[in-house]
Amino acid sequence: MKASTEAFSVSELYLLAAAFGGNVLFGLPEKEILQFQGEEVFQVAQRRLIEKGIVSPEGKITQIGAIIIQTIEAYHQSKKYVRINNLMFAFAFRDKESDEVIVLVELEEQGHYQLRIISKATALRILTEKFPLVAREPEEDEKNFLKVELSHQERREMEEFEPEQMLMNLEFFHLTEEPRERFNARYYQQWLIFTKDEKLIMVDTVNRKYYHASQYWFLKLLFDEMDFPYKEEKSYA
C-alpha cells in the first residue's frame, strides 16, 4: 500500500524543491538546519517519497510527483504570503484576479505540512469556518469608525487579558517591497485579533499599538490582502 500523499515532512518538500533548484520555501525552517543533521534526514525523505509513489525506486519523478513539484514551484515563486495561524497562503499566479491561491497547512504532527491549490471561494469558506471572527456580526456603533487607538489604561487591561480561542494571528509578507525588514509596513505587518466584552480588538504587534476596530476595517484589511473580491456598499469615515 502506498503511503498517503496528504502530508509531507520539511525534508521531503525540500527534496522535491530541488527538482527546480529551490533552496528556500517561505514559512518552512531553513534547509541548512536539516543539512546540519546529516544525510540520513534526506535519505529517509527519499524513501518516504518512493513509498508515496512520488519518486520511482530508480529515482525518477512519477506523474503525480510532477504535479506536486509544480505546486511547490508555484508556491516558491510567490511574491506575497499571508499567514493566518497555521495557514500560509501564497499568491503565485500573476493575475490578481486569479481565482486560485496555494495554501500550506502546518499540521499538528510537528514538522509536517499539506500543500494545496484551492479557489478563493474555498479559502474564504475555510477562514469563515475556522475563525468565527470573520463571520462576527458588527456592533451598531462600528458603522461610525474604522479603528480607534486604546487609551493607556485600556491598553494595560488588554496586555493582561488572555484571549479566548477566537484569537487570530494575521501576518502579511510582500517580498517585492524593500527594505525587507520588520519595521517596513509595506513589507511586513502582524496583527493579533480577538474580542473582549463584544469589542473587536486588533493589536499591531510591530508598533505595539492596540485598537478598538470595526468589523468593516478588519474585513477590508483581510479581503485586500487575500485578494478576495468584494463589493463595498458604503464607506465609513
Secondary structure, DSSP 8 states (H G I E B T S, - for coil): ----SS-EEHHHHHHHHGGGT----TTS--HHHHHTT-THHHHHHHHHHHHTTSB-TTS-B-HHHHHHHHHHHHHHH-SEEEEETTEEEE--SS-TT-SEEEEEEE-SSTTEEEEEEEEHHHHHHHHHHH-GGGG----GGGGG-SEEE--HHHHHHHHH----TT-EEEEEEETTSSS-STT-TTTEEEEEEEEETTEEEEEETTTTEEEEE-HHHHHHHHHHHHT----------
